[in-house]
Amino acid sequence: MPSKYVSIQGVATFLRHAGPTTLPESPPDLSRGEIVLCLHNGGGNSRNFDALAEKLSEHHSPLAFDLPGHDRSGSQVGLGSVAAMAEFAASVLKTLQADRPAVILGHGMGGNVAIQMALEHSESVRALVLTNCSAAYTCGDELIERTRLVSIGRAPRDFDMKLFAKGCAQETLRAGYMDTRKTDPRVIYPNLLALRDWSGVNRLGEIGAPTLICSGEGDYPANTDEAARMVENISGASQKIIADAAHMLPTEQPAALSLAVCEFLGALP
């Protein structure tokens, strides 16, 4: 995907987009189909959506960016709260001069940010696609403490193979491993605290945007339970479970996810 830097809230923000490249001060062409803003997981980055965005770009205008402190965007710290991340994402659309609300596609933590956008920035949100997202924090204090120790150099960084389905392609695993090394643990740790402290889970019934919830069939059981709860609590929400994928669905099965998303977008009023 073409890429460029844009200044968002004073942060040099790395952006990937579809269509032709543009000059630094010129926003990309967002005229094709729906604008689909992709929000990555905590510790992830915009590259996680490359294959998905390539598929979506056949009919739509996908965008993805690195949150501050993640991979190629500026800042040595994260934004500290899900609300601040949602405000930042809304600022991306405003800076790019989006002329209509966008479909917000969030993976993991990005799904929480998408929900927050629907609650607090509804004028910018046409629909939601929540992928491998838990509305409530389910990882437990043990992971938070482990990540804190990693962030201060007291423990080695792990790579959780359970993020991927059994039989996942080796090249996908290698890319996933490298992605875990692109964001400083001192940013990942406060991301976990932000998710733990987020209260949007109590407001799911307020969401008015059409919502699709996608999960890999091999995702963590807690996430699977959360997906079912979101379907139950978000009015009119639909669900798609995709085979041969676990938590990293956007990189494991981009073609299948793209098909589900395009079917959902095609049915929007």
C-alpha beads as a LAMMPS data file, in Angstrom:
LAMMPS data file: protein, C-alpha beads

269 atoms
268 bonds

1 atom types
1 bond types

-500.0 500.0 xlo xhi
-500.0 500.0 ylo yhi
-500.0 500.0 zlo zhi

Masses

1 110.0

Atoms # bond

1 1 1 0.000 0.000 0.000
2 1 1 1.176 3.576 -0.593
3 1 1 2.240 5.323 2.593
4 1 1 3.028 8.792 3.893
5 1 1 3.405 10.778 7.088
6 1 1 0.723 13.183 8.263
7 1 1 0.745 15.402 11.321
8 1 1 -2.037 14.445 13.743
9 1 1 -2.241 16.353 17.025
10 1 1 1.392 17.335 16.493
11 1 1 2.552 13.715 16.063
12 1 1 4.227 12.507 12.872
13 1 1 1.816 9.694 12.056
14 1 1 2.577 6.921 9.581
15 1 1 -0.403 6.330 7.290
16 1 1 -1.114 3.632 4.704
17 1 1 -3.810 4.187 2.086
18 1 1 -5.159 2.849 -1.187
19 1 1 -4.939 4.515 -4.575
20 1 1 -2.158 6.687 -5.972
21 1 1 0.459 8.339 -3.815
22 1 1 -0.020 12.016 -2.987
23 1 1 2.170 14.921 -1.960
24 1 1 2.808 15.277 1.807
25 1 1 0.185 17.976 2.331
26 1 1 -2.416 16.415 0.026
27 1 1 -4.848 13.856 1.451
28 1 1 -5.225 10.554 -0.423
29 1 1 -8.222 9.907 -2.668
30 1 1 -11.055 8.609 -0.483
31 1 1 -13.793 8.665 -3.107
32 1 1 -14.054 4.927 -3.805
33 1 1 -16.883 3.111 -2.012
34 1 1 -16.796 3.271 1.779
35 1 1 -13.953 4.823 3.750
36 1 1 -12.663 1.984 5.953
37 1 1 -10.404 3.156 8.785
38 1 1 -8.449 0.223 10.239
39 1 1 -7.287 0.437 13.866
40 1 1 -4.582 -1.975 14.990
41 1 1 -4.252 -3.999 18.178
42 1 1 -2.153 -2.917 21.154
43 1 1 1.472 -3.427 20.176
44 1 1 0.431 -3.962 16.554
45 1 1 0.781 -1.610 13.613
46 1 1 -0.819 -0.609 10.335
47 1 1 1.064 -3.295 8.377
48 1 1 -1.260 -5.858 9.964
49 1 1 -3.941 -4.694 7.501
50 1 1 -1.885 -4.662 4.283
51 1 1 -3.324 -7.828 2.745
52 1 1 -6.847 -7.009 3.937
53 1 1 -6.635 -3.444 2.616
54 1 1 -5.405 -4.674 -0.755
55 1 1 -8.559 -6.779 -1.045
56 1 1 -10.848 -4.001 0.222
57 1 1 -9.311 -1.433 -2.125
58 1 1 -10.919 -3.147 -5.118
59 1 1 -14.189 -1.454 -4.157
60 1 1 -13.486 0.799 -1.158
61 1 1 -11.016 3.313 0.330
62 1 1 -9.139 1.622 3.188
63 1 1 -6.827 3.518 5.540
64 1 1 -4.573 2.347 8.354
65 1 1 -2.154 4.208 10.602
66 1 1 0.295 3.520 13.426
67 1 1 -0.875 4.926 16.758
68 1 1 1.622 7.227 18.502
69 1 1 4.506 5.233 19.948
70 1 1 3.763 2.264 17.687
71 1 1 6.142 1.134 14.923
72 1 1 6.803 4.068 12.549
73 1 1 4.730 6.834 14.134
74 1 1 6.336 9.437 16.361
75 1 1 6.246 9.803 20.160
76 1 1 7.956 7.602 22.711
77 1 1 4.772 7.081 24.705
78 1 1 1.276 5.877 23.935
79 1 1 -1.872 7.924 24.314
80 1 1 -2.729 6.512 27.729
81 1 1 -6.453 5.843 27.361
82 1 1 -8.940 4.373 24.916
83 1 1 -10.747 7.733 24.859
84 1 1 -7.553 9.516 23.765
85 1 1 -6.973 6.906 21.047
86 1 1 -10.525 7.422 19.764
87 1 1 -10.018 11.185 19.707
88 1 1 -6.781 10.660 17.772
89 1 1 -8.469 8.372 15.229
90 1 1 -11.267 10.906 14.724
91 1 1 -8.570 13.548 14.150
92 1 1 -7.043 11.365 11.429
93 1 1 -10.314 11.440 9.485
94 1 1 -10.653 15.173 9.991
95 1 1 -7.066 15.851 8.891
96 1 1 -7.563 13.726 5.771
97 1 1 -10.666 15.798 4.968
98 1 1 -12.975 12.784 4.910
99 1 1 -16.225 14.022 3.365
100 1 1 -18.419 11.336 4.953
101 1 1 -18.448 9.060 8.000
102 1 1 -16.126 6.061 7.880
103 1 1 -16.524 2.393 8.613
104 1 1 -14.251 1.769 11.603
105 1 1 -12.581 -1.637 11.555
106 1 1 -10.805 -2.409 14.811
107 1 1 -8.649 -5.410 15.655
108 1 1 -8.216 -6.291 19.334
109 1 1 -7.596 -3.034 21.195
110 1 1 -8.499 -1.261 17.965
111 1 1 -12.003 -2.668 18.409
112 1 1 -12.286 -0.971 21.794
113 1 1 -11.178 2.277 20.169
114 1 1 -13.792 1.761 17.439
115 1 1 -16.510 1.299 20.066
116 1 1 -15.360 4.469 21.836
117 1 1 -15.542 6.339 18.529
118 1 1 -19.110 5.133 18.007
119 1 1 -19.998 6.362 21.501
120 1 1 -18.209 9.711 21.529
121 1 1 -17.548 10.571 17.866
122 1 1 -20.649 9.125 16.231
123 1 1 -20.626 11.827 13.536
124 1 1 -17.465 10.200 12.150
125 1 1 -18.745 6.609 12.264
126 1 1 -20.890 4.969 9.574
127 1 1 -20.508 1.394 10.822
128 1 1 -18.283 -0.822 12.978
129 1 1 -16.368 -3.995 12.212
130 1 1 -15.003 -5.448 15.470
131 1 1 -12.395 -8.143 14.912
132 1 1 -11.117 -10.382 17.717
133 1 1 -12.195 -7.729 20.190
134 1 1 -13.103 -8.052 23.882
135 1 1 -15.291 -5.234 25.144
136 1 1 -14.157 -6.129 28.695
137 1 1 -10.518 -6.688 29.650
138 1 1 -10.020 -10.450 29.930
139 1 1 -6.234 -10.916 30.027
140 1 1 -5.855 -10.660 33.812
141 1 1 -3.377 -8.956 36.101
142 1 1 -0.706 -11.562 35.443
143 1 1 -0.188 -10.314 31.887
144 1 1 -0.106 -6.709 33.078
145 1 1 2.562 -7.518 35.656
146 1 1 4.566 -9.562 33.157
147 1 1 4.446 -6.706 30.648
148 1 1 5.468 -4.216 33.324
149 1 1 8.549 -6.323 34.082
150 1 1 9.388 -6.511 30.376
151 1 1 9.003 -2.722 30.114
152 1 1 11.653 -2.156 32.798
153 1 1 14.012 -4.830 31.486
154 1 1 13.310 -7.373 34.224
155 1 1 11.819 -10.071 31.977
156 1 1 12.322 -11.191 28.343
157 1 1 9.717 -10.528 25.668
158 1 1 7.561 -13.523 24.810
159 1 1 5.920 -14.543 21.558
160 1 1 2.560 -16.226 22.075
161 1 1 2.051 -18.852 19.370
162 1 1 -1.595 -19.147 20.459
163 1 1 -2.241 -15.855 18.685
164 1 1 -2.198 -17.892 15.469
165 1 1 -4.162 -20.935 14.374
166 1 1 -2.459 -24.302 14.146
167 1 1 -1.035 -24.783 10.676
168 1 1 -0.607 -21.062 10.080
169 1 1 1.865 -20.281 7.272
170 1 1 5.430 -19.837 8.466
171 1 1 5.793 -16.511 6.682
172 1 1 2.758 -15.200 8.575
173 1 1 4.279 -16.370 11.862
174 1 1 7.606 -14.737 11.044
175 1 1 5.933 -11.451 10.167
176 1 1 3.883 -11.658 13.363
177 1 1 7.000 -12.225 15.428
178 1 1 8.739 -9.234 13.870
179 1 1 5.687 -7.050 14.497
180 1 1 5.908 -7.802 18.225
181 1 1 9.372 -6.216 18.201
182 1 1 8.379 -2.977 16.469
183 1 1 6.688 -1.297 19.442
184 1 1 8.443 -0.521 22.723
185 1 1 7.135 -2.493 25.740
186 1 1 6.947 0.865 27.547
187 1 1 4.066 1.658 25.170
188 1 1 2.430 -1.780 25.299
189 1 1 2.252 -1.756 29.116
190 1 1 0.081 1.399 29.375
191 1 1 -2.081 0.024 26.540
192 1 1 -3.016 -2.868 28.830
193 1 1 -3.750 -0.473 31.675
194 1 1 -5.938 1.578 29.328
195 1 1 -7.922 -1.511 28.337
196 1 1 -8.306 -2.621 31.954
197 1 1 -9.621 0.793 32.976
198 1 1 -11.921 1.363 29.993
199 1 1 -15.605 1.565 30.891
200 1 1 -17.148 1.433 27.418
201 1 1 -18.177 -2.168 28.024
202 1 1 -21.037 -0.795 30.114
203 1 1 -22.353 1.270 27.187
204 1 1 -22.684 -1.276 24.398
205 1 1 -26.436 -0.737 24.287
206 1 1 -25.857 2.900 23.283
207 1 1 -24.190 1.976 19.991
208 1 1 -26.402 2.945 17.070
209 1 1 -24.037 2.163 14.192
210 1 1 -24.495 -1.058 12.196
211 1 1 -22.001 -3.552 13.615
212 1 1 -20.298 -6.708 12.364
213 1 1 -18.340 -8.810 14.843
214 1 1 -15.728 -11.101 13.294
215 1 1 -13.752 -13.770 15.123
216 1 1 -11.255 -16.452 14.240
217 1 1 -12.650 -19.815 15.275
218 1 1 -9.445 -20.511 17.227
219 1 1 -9.373 -17.244 19.185
220 1 1 -8.975 -17.289 22.955
221 1 1 -12.134 -18.636 24.661
222 1 1 -12.530 -15.407 26.645
223 1 1 -12.619 -13.427 23.391
224 1 1 -15.140 -15.855 21.914
225 1 1 -17.373 -15.356 24.944
226 1 1 -16.985 -11.579 24.650
227 1 1 -17.918 -11.665 20.969
228 1 1 -21.153 -13.457 21.851
229 1 1 -21.882 -10.893 24.558
230 1 1 -21.332 -8.003 22.145
231 1 1 -23.683 -9.586 19.603
232 1 1 -26.292 -9.807 22.343
233 1 1 -25.829 -6.247 23.648
234 1 1 -25.244 -4.194 20.471
235 1 1 -28.558 -3.642 18.751
236 1 1 -28.738 -5.369 15.374
237 1 1 -25.150 -6.661 15.504
238 1 1 -24.264 -9.618 13.297
239 1 1 -21.439 -12.110 13.691
240 1 1 -19.067 -13.972 11.392
241 1 1 -16.733 -16.719 12.609
242 1 1 -13.894 -17.484 10.216
243 1 1 -12.161 -20.854 9.973
244 1 1 -8.401 -21.453 10.092
245 1 1 -7.722 -18.303 12.113
246 1 1 -7.179 -17.395 15.740
247 1 1 -6.540 -13.975 17.284
248 1 1 -4.544 -12.613 14.331
249 1 1 -7.418 -12.996 11.874
250 1 1 -6.544 -9.927 9.711
251 1 1 -3.139 -11.387 8.847
252 1 1 -4.102 -15.078 8.912
253 1 1 -7.189 -14.974 6.676
254 1 1 -7.357 -11.555 4.957
255 1 1 -9.305 -12.871 1.952
256 1 1 -12.030 -14.459 4.089
257 1 1 -12.230 -11.394 6.329
258 1 1 -12.423 -9.106 3.300
259 1 1 -15.291 -11.154 1.891
260 1 1 -17.211 -10.904 5.179
261 1 1 -16.561 -7.161 5.424
262 1 1 -17.547 -6.478 1.810
263 1 1 -20.801 -8.414 2.247
264 1 1 -21.535 -6.349 5.356
265 1 1 -20.716 -3.079 3.601
266 1 1 -22.859 -4.030 0.639
267 1 1 -25.874 -4.393 2.926
268 1 1 -25.470 -1.012 4.645
269 1 1 -28.433 1.354 4.165

Bonds

1 1 1 2
2 1 2 3
3 1 3 4
4 1 4 5
5 1 5 6
6 1 6 7
7 1 7 8
8 1 8 9
9 1 9 10
10 1 10 11
11 1 11 12
12 1 12 13
13 1 13 14
14 1 14 15
15 1 15 16
16 1 16 17
17 1 17 18
18 1 18 19
19 1 19 20
20 1 20 21
21 1 21 22
22 1 22 23
23 1 23 24
24 1 24 25
25 1 25 26
26 1 26 27
27 1 27 28
28 1 28 29
29 1 29 30
30 1 30 31
31 1 31 32
32 1 32 33
33 1 33 34
34 1 34 35
35 1 35 36
36 1 36 37
37 1 37 38
38 1 38 39
39 1 39 40
40 1 40 41
41 1 41 42
42 1 42 43
43 1 43 44
44 1 44 45
45 1 45 46
46 1 46 47
47 1 47 48
48 1 48 49
49 1 49 50
50 1 50 51
51 1 51 52
52 1 52 53
53 1 53 54
54 1 54 55
55 1 55 56
56 1 56 57
57 1 57 58
58 1 58 59
59 1 59 60
60 1 60 61
61 1 61 62
62 1 62 63
63 1 63 64
64 1 64 65
65 1 65 66
66 1 66 67
67 1 67 68
68 1 68 69
69 1 69 70
70 1 70 71
71 1 71 72
72 1 72 73
73 1 73 74
74 1 74 75
75 1 75 76
76 1 76 77
77 1 77 78
78 1 78 79
79 1 79 80
80 1 80 81
81 1 81 82
82 1 82 83
83 1 83 84
84 1 84 85
85 1 85 86
86 1 86 87
87 1 87 88
88 1 88 89
89 1 89 90
90 1 90 91
91 1 91 92
92 1 92 93
93 1 93 94
94 1 94 95
95 1 95 96
96 1 96 97
97 1 97 98
98 1 98 99
99 1 99 100
100 1 100 101
101 1 101 102
102 1 102 103
103 1 103 104
104 1 104 105
105 1 105 106
106 1 106 107
107 1 107 108
108 1 108 109
109 1 109 110
110 1 110 111
111 1 111 112
112 1 112 113
113 1 113 114
114 1 114 115
115 1 115 116
116 1 116 117
117 1 117 118
118 1 118 119
119 1 119 120
120 1 120 121
121 1 121 122
122 1 122 123
123 1 123 124
124 1 124 125
125 1 125 126
126 1 126 127
127 1 127 128
128 1 128 129
129 1 129 130
130 1 130 131
131 1 131 132
132 1 132 133
133 1 133 134
134 1 134 135
135 1 135 136
136 1 136 137
137 1 137 138
138 1 138 139
139 1 139 140
140 1 140 141
141 1 141 142
142 1 142 143
143 1 143 144
144 1 144 145
145 1 145 146
146 1 146 147
147 1 147 148
148 1 148 149
149 1 149 150
150 1 150 151
151 1 151 152
152 1 152 153
153 1 153 154
154 1 154 155
155 1 155 156
156 1 156 157
157 1 157 158
158 1 158 159
159 1 159 160
160 1 160 161
161 1 161 162
162 1 162 163
163 1 163 164
164 1 164 165
165 1 165 166
166 1 166 167
167 1 167 168
168 1 168 169
169 1 169 170
170 1 170 171
171 1 171 172
172 1 172 173
173 1 173 174
174 1 174 175
175 1 175 176
176 1 176 177
177 1 177 178
178 1 178 179
179 1 179 180
180 1 180 181
181 1 181 182
182 1 182 183
183 1 183 184
184 1 184 185
185 1 185 186
186 1 186 187
187 1 187 188
188 1 188 189
189 1 189 190
190 1 190 191
191 1 191 192
192 1 192 193
193 1 193 194
194 1 194 195
195 1 195 196
196 1 196 197
197 1 197 198
198 1 198 199
199 1 199 200
200 1 200 201
201 1 201 202
202 1 202 203
203 1 203 204
204 1 204 205
205 1 205 206
206 1 206 207
207 1 207 208
208 1 208 209
209 1 209 210
210 1 210 211
211 1 211 212
212 1 212 213
213 1 213 214
214 1 214 215
215 1 215 216
216 1 216 217
217 1 217 218
218 1 218 219
219 1 219 220
220 1 220 221
221 1 221 222
222 1 222 223
223 1 223 224
224 1 224 225
225 1 225 226
226 1 226 227
227 1 227 228
228 1 228 229
229 1 229 230
230 1 230 231
231 1 231 232
232 1 232 233
233 1 233 234
234 1 234 235
235 1 235 236
236 1 236 237
237 1 237 238
238 1 238 239
239 1 239 240
240 1 240 241
241 1 241 242
242 1 242 243
243 1 243 244
244 1 244 245
245 1 245 246
246 1 246 247
247 1 247 248
248 1 248 249
249 1 249 250
250 1 250 251
251 1 251 252
252 1 252 253
253 1 253 254
254 1 254 255
255 1 255 256
256 1 256 257
257 1 257 258
258 1 258 259
259 1 259 260
260 1 260 261
261 1 261 262
262 1 262 263
263 1 263 264
264 1 264 265
265 1 265 266
266 1 266 267
267 1 267 268
268 1 268 269
